[in-house]
Amino acid sequence: MKRRVVSKAAVKQAAVRSTKASAKLERRVVPATFVREPRVERFLAERRQRD
């Protein structure tokens, strides 16, 4: 099989779609109006920096 070049945006979109589907199967869907706390956003940003 030939290798394909996939953009970061496509990978991110696939991950989002997969996460939503998984949550739905487990009956734990996150409401569309949900907003993370700034503290959590900072924590996640720091983790992304380390990776």
Secondary structure by P-SEA (a helix, b strand, c coil): cbbbbbcaaaaaaaaaaaaaaaaaaacccccccccccaaaaaaaaaaaaac
